[in-house]
């Protein structure tokens, strides 16, 4: 898979060439010290690239952490899907790095091909196995995608692939449902998230995952952890350790942000079009 990254880089826009959009890259919106996003799943129809582009344009930052599953290599191996909006996301990330933002990429299981390039840079984007971010108020946060704490990924990868296919089917069904809901003036609703909350085994899996990740962060001597992987945005204390999951850009459209005083906040992005259509507003969780 090392050759895959070399092949995909130019075709996905991984170049350092300047863009005519640079002048319009930063907006007058809220600036943050750090932004953490994961599970974009570029290369799949479920990726909400347009919403992510709006979010990034509205919120510049000094640090940008890409916490895994940015590109979905699993799905791209089965079927090539790469619309212009996905290329625009890659170009936006490269412009961030070129304009002085420190962009750090921690690969996940869906873009595990990038783990062969740990220690390298692509267009100013640093590829690392994991990272430690020190907040403005002095807390050390361990940054990891989280798939190493998933027993299915580690012990039965074939089952993970099966689950991924079922998840893609659920997302496809979800897109049709939300098309109808939008026509009726109803807000976005996640079928997958609903099923996760209703199925007891899924809830037990999420809880075990969160506890395991928080425990490892504490064992390493950190005050908190930022991860992704399970597509469930969350921020809470677990046995004295701050657990933060930044969610995803397939369903929840969430990001973790750090203010310049060190305060952390979970944002759920709602576009101007969403507000006009449904009257929906963004939700915030702070710590």
Secondary structure as a PSIPRED ss2 file (coil, helix, strand):
# PSIPRED VFORMAT (PSIPRED V4.0)

   1 X C   1.000  0.000  0.000
   2 X H   0.000  1.000  0.000
   3 X H   0.000  1.000  0.000
   4 X H   0.000  1.000  0.000
   5 X H   0.000  1.000  0.000
   6 X H   0.000  1.000  0.000
   7 X H   0.000  1.000  0.000
   8 X H   0.000  1.000  0.000
   9 X H   0.000  1.000  0.000
  10 X H   0.000  1.000  0.000
  11 X H   0.000  1.000  0.000
  12 X C   1.000  0.000  0.000
  13 X C   1.000  0.000  0.000
  14 X C   1.000  0.000  0.000
  15 X C   1.000  0.000  0.000
  16 X C   1.000  0.000  0.000
  17 X C   1.000  0.000  0.000
  18 X C   1.000  0.000  0.000
  19 X C   1.000  0.000  0.000
  20 X C   1.000  0.000  0.000
  21 X C   1.000  0.000  0.000
  22 X H   0.000  1.000  0.000
  23 X H   0.000  1.000  0.000
  24 X H   0.000  1.000  0.000
  25 X C   1.000  0.000  0.000
  26 X C   1.000  0.000  0.000
  27 X C   1.000  0.000  0.000
  28 X C   1.000  0.000  0.000
  29 X C   1.000  0.000  0.000
  30 X C   1.000  0.000  0.000
  31 X C   1.000  0.000  0.000
  32 X E   0.000  0.000  1.000
  33 X E   0.000  0.000  1.000
  34 X E   0.000  0.000  1.000
  35 X E   0.000  0.000  1.000
  36 X E   0.000  0.000  1.000
  37 X E   0.000  0.000  1.000
  38 X C   1.000  0.000  0.000
  39 X C   1.000  0.000  0.000
  40 X C   1.000  0.000  0.000
  41 X C   1.000  0.000  0.000
  42 X E   0.000  0.000  1.000
  43 X C   1.000  0.000  0.000
  44 X C   1.000  0.000  0.000
  45 X C   1.000  0.000  0.000
  46 X C   1.000  0.000  0.000
  47 X C   1.000  0.000  0.000
  48 X C   1.000  0.000  0.000
  49 X H   0.000  1.000  0.000
  50 X H   0.000  1.000  0.000
  51 X H   0.000  1.000  0.000
  52 X H   0.000  1.000  0.000
  53 X H   0.000  1.000  0.000
  54 X H   0.000  1.000  0.000
  55 X H   0.000  1.000  0.000
  56 X H   0.000  1.000  0.000
  57 X H   0.000  1.000  0.000
  58 X H   0.000  1.000  0.000
  59 X C   1.000  0.000  0.000
  60 X C   1.000  0.000  0.000
  61 X E   0.000  0.000  1.000
  62 X E   0.000  0.000  1.000
  63 X E   0.000  0.000  1.000
  64 X E   0.000  0.000  1.000
  65 X E   0.000  0.000  1.000
  66 X E   0.000  0.000  1.000
  67 X C   1.000  0.000  0.000
  68 X C   1.000  0.000  0.000
  69 X C   1.000  0.000  0.000
  70 X C   1.000  0.000  0.000
  71 X E   0.000  0.000  1.000
  72 X C   1.000  0.000  0.000
  73 X H   0.000  1.000  0.000
  74 X H   0.000  1.000  0.000
  75 X H   0.000  1.000  0.000
  76 X H   0.000  1.000  0.000
  77 X H   0.000  1.000  0.000
  78 X H   0.000  1.000  0.000
  79 X C   1.000  0.000  0.000
  80 X C   1.000  0.000  0.000
  81 X C   1.000  0.000  0.000
  82 X C   1.000  0.000  0.000
  83 X C   1.000  0.000  0.000
  84 X H   0.000  1.000  0.000
  85 X H   0.000  1.000  0.000
  86 X H   0.000  1.000  0.000
  87 X H   0.000  1.000  0.000
  88 X H   0.000  1.000  0.000
  89 X H   0.000  1.000  0.000
  90 X H   0.000  1.000  0.000
  91 X H   0.000  1.000  0.000
  92 X H   0.000  1.000  0.000
  93 X H   0.000  1.000  0.000
  94 X H   0.000  1.000  0.000
  95 X H   0.000  1.000  0.000
  96 X H   0.000  1.000  0.000
  97 X H   0.000  1.000  0.000
  98 X H   0.000  1.000  0.000
  99 X C   1.000  0.000  0.000
 100 X C   1.000  0.000  0.000
 101 X C   1.000  0.000  0.000
 102 X E   0.000  0.000  1.000
 103 X E   0.000  0.000  1.000
 104 X E   0.000  0.000  1.000
 105 X E   0.000  0.000  1.000
 106 X E   0.000  0.000  1.000
 107 X C   1.000  0.000  0.000
 108 X C   1.000  0.000  0.000
 109 X C   1.000  0.000  0.000
 110 X C   1.000  0.000  0.000
 111 X C   1.000  0.000  0.000
 112 X H   0.000  1.000  0.000
 113 X H   0.000  1.000  0.000
 114 X H   0.000  1.000  0.000
 115 X H   0.000  1.000  0.000
 116 X H   0.000  1.000  0.000
 117 X H   0.000  1.000  0.000
 118 X C   1.000  0.000  0.000
 119 X C   1.000  0.000  0.000
 120 X C   1.000  0.000  0.000
 121 X E   0.000  0.000  1.000
 122 X E   0.000  0.000  1.000
 123 X C   1.000  0.000  0.000
 124 X C   1.000  0.000  0.000
 125 X E   0.000  0.000  1.000
 126 X E   0.000  0.000  1.000
 127 X E   0.000  0.000  1.000
 128 X E   0.000  0.000  1.000
 129 X C   1.000  0.000  0.000
 130 X C   1.000  0.000  0.000
 131 X E   0.000  0.000  1.000
 132 X E   0.000  0.000  1.000
 133 X E   0.000  0.000  1.000
 134 X E   0.000  0.000  1.000
 135 X C   1.000  0.000  0.000
 136 X C   1.000  0.000  0.000
 137 X C   1.000  0.000  0.000
 138 X C   1.000  0.000  0.000
 139 X C   1.000  0.000  0.000
 140 X E   0.000  0.000  1.000
 141 X E   0.000  0.000  1.000
 142 X E   0.000  0.000  1.000
 143 X E   0.000  0.000  1.000
 144 X C   1.000  0.000  0.000
 145 X C   1.000  0.000  0.000
 146 X C   1.000  0.000  0.000
 147 X H   0.000  1.000  0.000
 148 X H   0.000  1.000  0.000
 149 X H   0.000  1.000  0.000
 150 X C   1.000  0.000  0.000
 151 X H   0.000  1.000  0.000
 152 X H   0.000  1.000  0.000
 153 X H   0.000  1.000  0.000
 154 X H   0.000  1.000  0.000
 155 X H   0.000  1.000  0.000
 156 X C   1.000  0.000  0.000
 157 X H   0.000  1.000  0.000
 158 X H   0.000  1.000  0.000
 159 X H   0.000  1.000  0.000
 160 X H   0.000  1.000  0.000
 161 X H   0.000  1.000  0.000
 162 X H   0.000  1.000  0.000
 163 X H   0.000  1.000  0.000
 164 X H   0.000  1.000  0.000
 165 X H   0.000  1.000  0.000
 166 X H   0.000  1.000  0.000
 167 X H   0.000  1.000  0.000
 168 X H   0.000  1.000  0.000
 169 X H   0.000  1.000  0.000
 170 X H   0.000  1.000  0.000
 171 X H   0.000  1.000  0.000
 172 X H   0.000  1.000  0.000
 173 X H   0.000  1.000  0.000
 174 X H   0.000  1.000  0.000
 175 X H   0.000  1.000  0.000
 176 X H   0.000  1.000  0.000
 177 X H   0.000  1.000  0.000
 178 X H   0.000  1.000  0.000
 179 X H   0.000  1.000  0.000
 180 X H   0.000  1.000  0.000
 181 X H   0.000  1.000  0.000
 182 X H   0.000  1.000  0.000
 183 X H   0.000  1.000  0.000
 184 X C   1.000  0.000  0.000
 185 X C   1.000  0.000  0.000
 186 X C   1.000  0.000  0.000
 187 X C   1.000  0.000  0.000
 188 X C   1.000  0.000  0.000
 189 X C   1.000  0.000  0.000
 190 X C   1.000  0.000  0.000
 191 X H   0.000  1.000  0.000
 192 X H   0.000  1.000  0.000
 193 X H   0.000  1.000  0.000
 194 X H   0.000  1.000  0.000
 195 X H   0.000  1.000  0.000
 196 X H   0.000  1.000  0.000
 197 X H   0.000  1.000  0.000
 198 X H   0.000  1.000  0.000
 199 X C   1.000  0.000  0.000
 200 X H   0.000  1.000  0.000
 201 X H   0.000  1.000  0.000
 202 X H   0.000  1.000  0.000
 203 X H   0.000  1.000  0.000
 204 X H   0.000  1.000  0.000
 205 X H   0.000  1.000  0.000
 206 X H   0.000  1.000  0.000
 207 X H   0.000  1.000  0.000
 208 X H   0.000  1.000  0.000
 209 X H   0.000  1.000  0.000
 210 X H   0.000  1.000  0.000
 211 X H   0.000  1.000  0.000
 212 X H   0.000  1.000  0.000
 213 X H   0.000  1.000  0.000
 214 X H   0.000  1.000  0.000
 215 X H   0.000  1.000  0.000
 216 X H   0.000  1.000  0.000
 217 X H   0.000  1.000  0.000
 218 X H   0.000  1.000  0.000
 219 X H   0.000  1.000  0.000
 220 X C   1.000  0.000  0.000
 221 X C   1.000  0.000  0.000
 222 X C   1.000  0.000  0.000
 223 X C   1.000  0.000  0.000
 224 X E   0.000  0.000  1.000
 225 X E   0.000  0.000  1.000
 226 X E   0.000  0.000  1.000
 227 X E   0.000  0.000  1.000
 228 X C   1.000  0.000  0.000
 229 X C   1.000  0.000  0.000
 230 X C   1.000  0.000  0.000
 231 X C   1.000  0.000  0.000
 232 X C   1.000  0.000  0.000
 233 X C   1.000  0.000  0.000
 234 X E   0.000  0.000  1.000
 235 X E   0.000  0.000  1.000
 236 X E   0.000  0.000  1.000
 237 X E   0.000  0.000  1.000
 238 X E   0.000  0.000  1.000
 239 X C   1.000  0.000  0.000
 240 X C   1.000  0.000  0.000
 241 X E   0.000  0.000  1.000
 242 X E   0.000  0.000  1.000
 243 X E   0.000  0.000  1.000
 244 X E   0.000  0.000  1.000
 245 X E   0.000  0.000  1.000
 246 X C   1.000  0.000  0.000
 247 X C   1.000  0.000  0.000
 248 X C   1.000  0.000  0.000
 249 X C   1.000  0.000  0.000
 250 X C   1.000  0.000  0.000
 251 X C   1.000  0.000  0.000
 252 X C   1.000  0.000  0.000
 253 X C   1.000  0.000  0.000
 254 X E   0.000  0.000  1.000
 255 X E   0.000  0.000  1.000
 256 X E   0.000  0.000  1.000
 257 X E   0.000  0.000  1.000
 258 X E   0.000  0.000  1.000
 259 X C   1.000  0.000  0.000
 260 X C   1.000  0.000  0.000
 261 X C   1.000  0.000  0.000
 262 X C   1.000  0.000  0.000
 263 X C   1.000  0.000  0.000
 264 X E   0.000  0.000  1.000
 265 X E   0.000  0.000  1.000
 266 X E   0.000  0.000  1.000
 267 X E   0.000  0.000  1.000
 268 X E   0.000  0.000  1.000
 269 X C   1.000  0.000  0.000
 270 X C   1.000  0.000  0.000
 271 X C   1.000  0.000  0.000
 272 X H   0.000  1.000  0.000
 273 X H   0.000  1.000  0.000
 274 X H   0.000  1.000  0.000
 275 X H   0.000  1.000  0.000
 276 X H   0.000  1.000  0.000
 277 X H   0.000  1.000  0.000
 278 X H   0.000  1.000  0.000
 279 X C   1.000  0.000  0.000
 280 X C   1.000  0.000  0.000
 281 X C   1.000  0.000  0.000
 282 X C   1.000  0.000  0.000
 283 X C   1.000  0.000  0.000
 284 X E   0.000  0.000  1.000
 285 X E   0.000  0.000  1.000
 286 X E   0.000  0.000  1.000
 287 X C   1.000  0.000  0.000
